[in-house]
Amino acid sequence: MDNEKSTIRMDNPRDRYFHDAEFRMLVDSMLDLVKNCQFTPFELKQALILALTMHEELTLRPLPFKLSPRVDTPWENNEELEREARKRIKQLFE
């Protein structure tokens, strides 16, 4: 992206529409889809969200930190504590 275009990225989408030809073309294409009754605004929103989700899935990156090893719970290796925990959980739903 060149410097001229990077200065056009304004907070106001309408200003960007008037100054950025690619953005205007995108908005006009979407507007045509609505005007021609091909898609509703809600469907366009759904399609955009799906496209962004798919893009995110295609560009997954490794975590920036290392996961710690699994920590055992106190009752996991103790049958008596495990029975007591199960009994208390069962009482909650009775």
N, CA, C and O atoms as a GROMACS GRO file, in nm:
protein
  376
    1MET      N    1   0.086  -0.118   0.000
    1MET     CA    2   0.000   0.000   0.000
    1MET      C    3   0.090   0.123   0.000
    1MET      O    4   0.181   0.133   0.082
    2ASP      N    5   0.065   0.215  -0.090
    2ASP     CA    6   0.149   0.334  -0.097
    2ASP      C    7   0.106   0.438   0.006
    2ASP      O    8   0.001   0.425   0.069
    3ASN      N    9   0.190   0.541   0.022
    3ASN     CA   10   0.164   0.643   0.125
    3ASN      C   11   0.034   0.718   0.102
    3ASN      O   12  -0.038   0.748   0.197
    4GLU      N   13   0.004   0.749  -0.024
    4GLU     CA   14  -0.118   0.824  -0.054
    4GLU      C   15  -0.242   0.748  -0.006
    4GLU      O   16  -0.333   0.806   0.054
    5LYS      N   17  -0.244   0.619  -0.032
    5LYS     CA   18  -0.359   0.539   0.008
    5LYS      C   19  -0.368   0.524   0.159
    5LYS      O   20  -0.478   0.523   0.215
    6SER      N   21  -0.254   0.512   0.226
    6SER     CA   22  -0.257   0.492   0.371
    6SER      C   23  -0.307   0.618   0.442
    6SER      O   24  -0.362   0.607   0.552
    7THR      N   25  -0.291   0.734   0.382
    7THR     CA   26  -0.342   0.856   0.445
    7THR      C   27  -0.493   0.871   0.424
    7THR      O   28  -0.558   0.949   0.492
    8ILE      N   29  -0.548   0.795   0.328
    8ILE     CA   30  -0.690   0.804   0.297
    8ILE      C   31  -0.774   0.724   0.397
    8ILE      O   32  -0.893   0.751   0.412
    9ARG      N   33  -0.715   0.629   0.464
    9ARG     CA   34  -0.788   0.544   0.558
    9ARG      C   35  -0.840   0.629   0.674
    9ARG      O   36  -0.774   0.646   0.776
   10MET      N   37  -0.959   0.680   0.653
   10MET     CA   38  -1.019   0.771   0.749
   10MET      C   39  -1.118   0.697   0.837
   10MET      O   40  -1.163   0.588   0.803
   11ASP      N   41  -1.151   0.757   0.949
   11ASP     CA   42  -1.249   0.696   1.040
   11ASP      C   43  -1.390   0.700   0.980
   11ASP      O   44  -1.472   0.613   1.010
   12ASN      N   45  -1.417   0.799   0.899
   12ASN     CA   46  -1.550   0.815   0.841
   12ASN      C   47  -1.558   0.738   0.710
   12ASN      O   48  -1.490   0.774   0.613
   13PRO      N   49  -1.639   0.632   0.702
   13PRO     CA   50  -1.647   0.552   0.580
   13PRO      C   51  -1.695   0.632   0.459
   13PRO      O   52  -1.654   0.603   0.346
   14ARG      N   53  -1.780   0.733   0.482
   14ARG     CA   54  -1.828   0.812   0.369
   14ARG      C   55  -1.714   0.893   0.307
   14ARG      O   56  -1.705   0.904   0.185
   15ASP      N   57  -1.626   0.949   0.391
   15ASP     CA   58  -1.509   1.019   0.339
   15ASP      C   59  -1.420   0.924   0.261
   15ASP      O   60  -1.369   0.957   0.154
   16ARG      N   61  -1.402   0.805   0.316
   16ARG     CA   62  -1.319   0.707   0.247
   16ARG      C   63  -1.383   0.668   0.114
   16ARG      O   64  -1.312   0.649   0.015
   17TYR      N   65  -1.515   0.658   0.110
   17TYR     CA   66  -1.587   0.625  -0.013
   17TYR      C   67  -1.555   0.726  -0.123
   17TYR      O   68  -1.536   0.689  -0.238
   18PHE      N   69  -1.549   0.853  -0.086
   18PHE     CA   70  -1.524   0.958  -0.185
   18PHE      C   71  -1.377   0.972  -0.225
   18PHE      O   72  -1.347   1.032  -0.328
   19HIS      N   73  -1.286   0.916  -0.146
   19HIS     CA   74  -1.144   0.936  -0.174
   19HIS      C   75  -1.068   0.809  -0.210
   19HIS      O   76  -0.954   0.816  -0.256
   20ASP      N   77  -1.129   0.693  -0.189
   20ASP     CA   78  -1.060   0.566  -0.214
   20ASP      C   79  -1.140   0.488  -0.318
   20ASP      O   80  -1.249   0.438  -0.290
   21ALA      N   81  -1.084   0.478  -0.439
   21ALA     CA   82  -1.155   0.415  -0.552
   21ALA      C   83  -1.186   0.268  -0.525
   21ALA      O   84  -1.294   0.221  -0.560
   22GLU      N   85  -1.093   0.194  -0.464
   22GLU     CA   86  -1.117   0.051  -0.437
   22GLU      C   87  -1.230   0.033  -0.335
   22GLU      O   88  -1.315  -0.055  -0.349
   23PHE      N   89  -1.228   0.116  -0.232
   23PHE     CA   90  -1.333   0.110  -0.131
   23PHE      C   91  -1.468   0.145  -0.192
   23PHE      O   92  -1.569   0.081  -0.164
   24ARG      N   93  -1.469   0.248  -0.278
   24ARG     CA   94  -1.593   0.288  -0.345
   24ARG      C   95  -1.645   0.173  -0.430
   24ARG      O   96  -1.766   0.147  -0.432
   25MET      N   97  -1.555   0.103  -0.502
   25MET     CA   98  -1.596  -0.009  -0.587
   25MET      C   99  -1.657  -0.121  -0.501
   25MET      O  100  -1.757  -0.182  -0.541
   26LEU      N  101  -1.598  -0.148  -0.385
   26LEU     CA  102  -1.652  -0.250  -0.295
   26LEU      C  103  -1.791  -0.211  -0.246
   26LEU      O  104  -1.883  -0.292  -0.249
   27VAL      N  105  -1.806  -0.087  -0.200
   27VAL     CA  106  -1.936  -0.039  -0.151
   27VAL      C  107  -2.040  -0.042  -0.263
   27VAL      O  108  -2.153  -0.085  -0.242
   28ASP      N  109  -2.002   0.004  -0.381
   28ASP     CA  110  -2.096   0.005  -0.495
   28ASP      C  111  -2.139  -0.137  -0.532
   28ASP      O  112  -2.256  -0.159  -0.564
   29SER      N  113  -2.047  -0.232  -0.527
   29SER     CA  114  -2.082  -0.372  -0.558
   29SER      C  115  -2.182  -0.426  -0.458
   29SER      O  116  -2.278  -0.493  -0.495
   30MET      N  117  -2.159  -0.396  -0.330
   30MET     CA  118  -2.251  -0.442  -0.227
   30MET      C  119  -2.386  -0.374  -0.240
   30MET      O  120  -2.490  -0.438  -0.222
   31LEU      N  121  -2.385  -0.247  -0.272
   31LEU     CA  122  -2.510  -0.173  -0.290
   31LEU      C  123  -2.589  -0.230  -0.408
   31LEU      O  124  -2.712  -0.242  -0.400
   32ASP      N  125  -2.520  -0.265  -0.517
   32ASP     CA  126  -2.588  -0.325  -0.632
   32ASP      C  127  -2.654  -0.458  -0.594
   32ASP      O  128  -2.764  -0.487  -0.641
   33LEU      N  129  -2.587  -0.537  -0.511
   33LEU     CA  130  -2.645  -0.665  -0.469
   33LEU      C  131  -2.776  -0.644  -0.393
   33LEU      O  132  -2.870  -0.721  -0.407
   34VAL      N  133  -2.780  -0.538  -0.312
   34VAL     CA  134  -2.902  -0.509  -0.235
   34VAL      C  135  -3.008  -0.450  -0.327
   34VAL      O  136  -3.124  -0.491  -0.322
   35LYS      N  137  -2.969  -0.354  -0.411
   35LYS     CA  138  -3.066  -0.288  -0.499
   35LYS      C  139  -3.130  -0.385  -0.597
   35LYS      O  140  -3.247  -0.371  -0.631
   36ASN      N  141  -3.052  -0.483  -0.643
   36ASN     CA  142  -3.105  -0.580  -0.739
   36ASN      C  143  -3.177  -0.696  -0.670
   36ASN      O  144  -3.212  -0.795  -0.734
   37CYS      N  145  -3.198  -0.682  -0.541
   37CYS     CA  146  -3.270  -0.783  -0.461
   37CYS      C  147  -3.206  -0.920  -0.467
   37CYS      O  148  -3.274  -1.022  -0.458
   38GLN      N  149  -3.074  -0.922  -0.483
   38GLN     CA  150  -3.004  -1.050  -0.484
   38GLN      C  151  -2.978  -1.098  -0.340
   38GLN      O  152  -2.985  -1.217  -0.311
   39PHE      N  153  -2.948  -1.002  -0.252
   39PHE     CA  154  -2.922  -1.033  -0.112
   39PHE      C  155  -2.979  -0.923  -0.024
   39PHE      O  156  -2.987  -0.807  -0.064
   40THR      N  157  -3.019  -0.962   0.096
   40THR     CA  158  -3.063  -0.862   0.193
   40THR      C  159  -2.940  -0.810   0.266
   40THR      O  160  -2.835  -0.874   0.265
   41PRO      N  161  -2.952  -0.693   0.331
   41PRO     CA  162  -2.839  -0.644   0.410
   41PRO      C  163  -2.793  -0.746   0.515
   41PRO      O  164  -2.673  -0.759   0.541
   42PHE      N  165  -2.888  -0.817   0.575
   42PHE     CA  166  -2.852  -0.918   0.674
   42PHE      C  167  -2.770  -1.030   0.612
   42PHE      O  168  -2.674  -1.078   0.672
   43GLU      N  169  -2.807  -1.073   0.492
   43GLU     CA  170  -2.732  -1.178   0.423
   43GLU      C  171  -2.591  -1.132   0.388
   43GLU      O  172  -2.496  -1.209   0.399
   44LEU      N  173  -2.578  -1.007   0.348
   44LEU     CA  174  -2.444  -0.953   0.319
   44LEU      C  175  -2.359  -0.952   0.446
   44LEU      O  176  -2.240  -0.984   0.442
   45LYS      N  177  -2.420  -0.916   0.558
   45LYS     CA  178  -2.348  -0.915   0.685
   45LYS      C  179  -2.304  -1.056   0.721
   45LYS      O  180  -2.191  -1.078   0.764
   46GLN      N  181  -2.394  -1.154   0.703
   46GLN     CA  182  -2.360  -1.294   0.731
   46GLN      C  183  -2.245  -1.340   0.642
   46GLN      O  184  -2.152  -1.407   0.688
   47ALA      N  185  -2.251  -1.304   0.515
   47ALA     CA  186  -2.147  -1.345   0.420
   47ALA      C  187  -2.012  -1.284   0.458
   47ALA      O  188  -1.909  -1.351   0.450
   48LEU      N  189  -2.014  -1.159   0.499
   48LEU     CA  190  -1.890  -1.093   0.540
   48LEU      C  191  -1.831  -1.160   0.662
   48LEU      O  192  -1.711  -1.186   0.668
   49ILE      N  193  -1.915  -1.189   0.760
   49ILE     CA  194  -1.867  -1.255   0.882
   49ILE      C  195  -1.810  -1.392   0.849
   49ILE      O  196  -1.706  -1.431   0.903
   50LEU      N  197  -1.878  -1.466   0.762
   50LEU     CA  198  -1.828  -1.598   0.723
   50LEU      C  199  -1.694  -1.586   0.651
   50LEU      O  200  -1.601  -1.663   0.678
   51ALA      N  201  -1.684  -1.491   0.560
   51ALA     CA  202  -1.559  -1.473   0.485
   51ALA      C  203  -1.444  -1.438   0.580
   51ALA      O  204  -1.333  -1.490   0.566
   52LEU      N  205  -1.470  -1.351   0.678
   52LEU     CA  206  -1.366  -1.314   0.774
   52LEU      C  207  -1.329  -1.432   0.864
   52LEU      O  208  -1.212  -1.450   0.899
   53THR      N  209  -1.428  -1.512   0.900
   53THR     CA  210  -1.400  -1.631   0.981
   53THR      C  211  -1.316  -1.731   0.903
   53THR      O  212  -1.221  -1.788   0.956
   54MET      N  213  -1.352  -1.752   0.775
   54MET     CA  214  -1.276  -1.844   0.691
   54MET      C  215  -1.133  -1.795   0.672
   54MET      O  216  -1.039  -1.875   0.673
   55HIS      N  217  -1.116  -1.665   0.655
   55HIS     CA  218  -0.982  -1.608   0.641
   55HIS      C  219  -0.901  -1.631   0.768
   55HIS      O  220  -0.784  -1.667   0.762
   56GLU      N  221  -0.964  -1.612   0.882
   56GLU     CA  222  -0.898  -1.634   1.012
   56GLU      C  223  -0.854  -1.780   1.024
   56GLU      O  224  -0.743  -1.808   1.071
   57GLU      N  225  -0.940  -1.872   0.982
   57GLU     CA  226  -0.907  -2.014   0.991
   57GLU      C  227  -0.792  -2.051   0.899
   57GLU      O  228  -0.712  -2.139   0.931
   58LEU      N  229  -0.783  -1.984   0.785
   58LEU     CA  230  -0.676  -2.014   0.690
   58LEU      C  231  -0.542  -1.955   0.731
   58LEU      O  232  -0.437  -1.998   0.684
   59THR      N  233  -0.547  -1.858   0.820
   59THR     CA  234  -0.423  -1.789   0.858
   59THR      C  235  -0.392  -1.808   1.006
   59THR      O  236  -0.339  -1.718   1.071
   60LEU      N  237  -0.425  -1.927   1.060
   60LEU     CA  238  -0.397  -1.954   1.201
   60LEU      C  239  -0.246  -1.950   1.224
   60LEU      O  240  -0.168  -2.001   1.144
   61ARG      N  241  -0.209  -1.891   1.334
   61ARG     CA  242  -0.069  -1.881   1.372
   61ARG      C  243  -0.048  -1.954   1.504
   61ARG      O  244  -0.143  -1.970   1.581
   62PRO      N  245   0.074  -1.999   1.530
   62PRO     CA  246   0.098  -2.064   1.659
   62PRO      C  247   0.081  -1.966   1.774
   62PRO      O  248   0.098  -1.845   1.757
   63LEU      N  249   0.047  -2.019   1.890
   63LEU     CA  250   0.030  -1.934   2.008
   63LEU      C  251   0.161  -1.866   2.043
   63LEU      O  252   0.268  -1.926   2.028
   64PRO      N  253   0.155  -1.740   2.090
   64PRO     CA  254   0.278  -1.668   2.124
   64PRO      C  255   0.335  -1.709   2.260
   64PRO      O  256   0.430  -1.647   2.308
   65PHE      N  257   0.278  -1.812   2.321
   65PHE     CA  258   0.326  -1.858   2.451
   65PHE      C  259   0.314  -2.010   2.457
   65PHE      O  260   0.242  -2.071   2.379
   66LYS      N  261   0.385  -2.069   2.550
   66LYS     CA  262   0.383  -2.214   2.565
   66LYS      C  263   0.278  -2.250   2.669
   66LYS      O  264   0.272  -2.190   2.776
   67LEU      N  265   0.196  -2.350   2.638
   67LEU     CA  266   0.096  -2.396   2.732
   67LEU      C  267   0.164  -2.474   2.843
   67LEU      O  268   0.256  -2.552   2.818
   68SER      N  269   0.119  -2.453   2.965
   68SER     CA  270   0.176  -2.526   3.078
   68SER      C  271   0.121  -2.668   3.079
   68SER      O  272   0.013  -2.693   3.025
   69PRO      N  273   0.192  -2.762   3.139
   69PRO     CA  274   0.142  -2.899   3.145
   69PRO      C  275   0.016  -2.906   3.230
   69PRO      O  276  -0.010  -2.820   3.314
   70ARG      N  277  -0.061  -3.009   3.205
   70ARG     CA  278  -0.187  -3.028   3.277
   70ARG      C  279  -0.161  -3.045   3.426
   70ARG      O  280  -0.069  -3.116   3.466
   71VAL      N  281  -0.243  -2.981   3.507
   71VAL     CA  282  -0.230  -2.991   3.652
   71VAL      C  283  -0.338  -3.085   3.703
   71VAL      O  284  -0.456  -3.068   3.672
   72ASP      N  285  -0.298  -3.184   3.782
   72ASP     CA  286  -0.395  -3.278   3.839
   72ASP      C  287  -0.477  -3.210   3.946
   72ASP      O  288  -0.427  -3.128   4.023
   73THR      N  289  -0.605  -3.243   3.949
   73THR     CA  290  -0.692  -3.192   4.054
   73THR      C  291  -0.670  -3.277   4.178
   73THR      O  292  -0.625  -3.391   4.166
   74PRO      N  293  -0.698  -3.226   4.298
   74PRO     CA  294  -0.669  -3.300   4.420
   74PRO      C  295  -0.740  -3.434   4.428
   74PRO      O  296  -0.686  -3.528   4.489
   75TRP      N  297  -0.858  -3.448   4.369
   75TRP     CA  298  -0.933  -3.573   4.381
   75TRP      C  299  -0.902  -3.672   4.270
   75TRP      O  300  -0.952  -3.785   4.272
   76GLU      N  301  -0.822  -3.631   4.175
   76GLU     CA  302  -0.802  -3.716   4.058
   76GLU      C  303  -0.734  -3.849   4.091
   76GLU      O  304  -0.772  -3.952   4.036
   77ASN      N  305  -0.638  -3.848   4.177
   77ASN     CA  306  -0.567  -3.971   4.210
   77ASN      C  307  -0.602  -4.020   4.352
   77ASN      O  308  -0.528  -4.096   4.413
   78ASN      N  309  -0.717  -3.975   4.401
   78ASN     CA  310  -0.760  -4.012   4.535
   78ASN      C  311  -0.906  -4.056   4.527
   78ASN      O  312  -0.996  -3.974   4.510
   79GLU      N  313  -0.927  -4.187   4.539
   79GLU     CA  314  -1.061  -4.242   4.521
   79GLU      C  315  -1.161  -4.187   4.622
   79GLU      O  316  -1.277  -4.162   4.588
   80GLU      N  317  -1.117  -4.168   4.746
   80GLU     CA  318  -1.208  -4.119   4.850
   80GLU      C  319  -1.254  -3.976   4.818
   80GLU      O  320  -1.373  -3.946   4.829
   81LEU      N  321  -1.161  -3.890   4.780
   81LEU     CA  322  -1.198  -3.753   4.744
   81LEU      C  323  -1.286  -3.750   4.620
   81LEU      O  324  -1.378  -3.669   4.609
   82GLU      N  325  -1.256  -3.839   4.525
   82GLU     CA  326  -1.337  -3.846   4.403
   82GLU      C  327  -1.481  -3.885   4.434
   82GLU      O  328  -1.575  -3.826   4.381
   83ARG      N  329  -1.498  -3.987   4.522
   83ARG     CA  330  -1.634  -4.028   4.562
   83ARG      C  331  -1.707  -3.913   4.630
   83ARG      O  332  -1.825  -3.889   4.603
   84GLU      N  333  -1.637  -3.843   4.719
   84GLU     CA  334  -1.699  -3.730   4.790
   84GLU      C  335  -1.740  -3.620   4.692
   84GLU      O  336  -1.849  -3.563   4.705
   85ALA      N  337  -1.655  -3.590   4.595
   85ALA     CA  338  -1.687  -3.487   4.495
   85ALA      C  339  -1.810  -3.528   4.414
   85ALA      O  340  -1.898  -3.447   4.389
   86ARG      N  341  -1.814  -3.654   4.372
   86ARG     CA  342  -1.930  -3.702   4.294
   86ARG      C  343  -2.057  -3.696   4.377
   86ARG      O  344  -2.163  -3.659   4.326
   87LYS      N  345  -2.047  -3.731   4.504
   87LYS     CA  346  -2.163  -3.729   4.592
   87LYS      C  347  -2.217  -3.586   4.608
   87LYS      O  348  -2.338  -3.564   4.603
   88ARG      N  349  -2.127  -3.491   4.625
   88ARG     CA  350  -2.170  -3.350   4.641
   88ARG      C  351  -2.231  -3.296   4.512
   88ARG      O  352  -2.329  -3.221   4.516
   89ILE      N  353  -2.175  -3.333   4.400
   89ILE     CA  354  -2.230  -3.288   4.272
   89ILE      C  355  -2.370  -3.347   4.253
   89ILE      O  356  -2.461  -3.277   4.207
   90LYS      N  357  -2.386  -3.475   4.288
   90LYS     CA  358  -2.517  -3.540   4.276
   90LYS      C  359  -2.621  -3.470   4.364
   90LYS      O  360  -2.736  -3.453   4.323
   91GLN      N  361  -2.581  -3.429   4.485
   91GLN     CA  362  -2.671  -3.361   4.577
   91GLN      C  363  -2.717  -3.226   4.521
   91GLN      O  364  -2.829  -3.183   4.546
   92LEU      N  365  -2.631  -3.162   4.447
   92LEU     CA  366  -2.667  -3.033   4.388
   92LEU      C  367  -2.786  -3.043   4.293
   92LEU      O  368  -2.866  -2.950   4.281
   93PHE      N  369  -2.796  -3.157   4.225
   93PHE     CA  370  -2.900  -3.172   4.122
   93PHE      C  371  -3.021  -3.253   4.169
   93PHE      O  372  -3.109  -3.284   4.088
   94GLU      N  373  -3.026  -3.286   4.295
   94GLU     CA  374  -3.142  -3.360   4.347
   94GLU      C  375  -3.252  -3.266   4.390
   94GLU      O  376  -3.357  -3.311   4.436
   0.00000   0.00000   0.00000
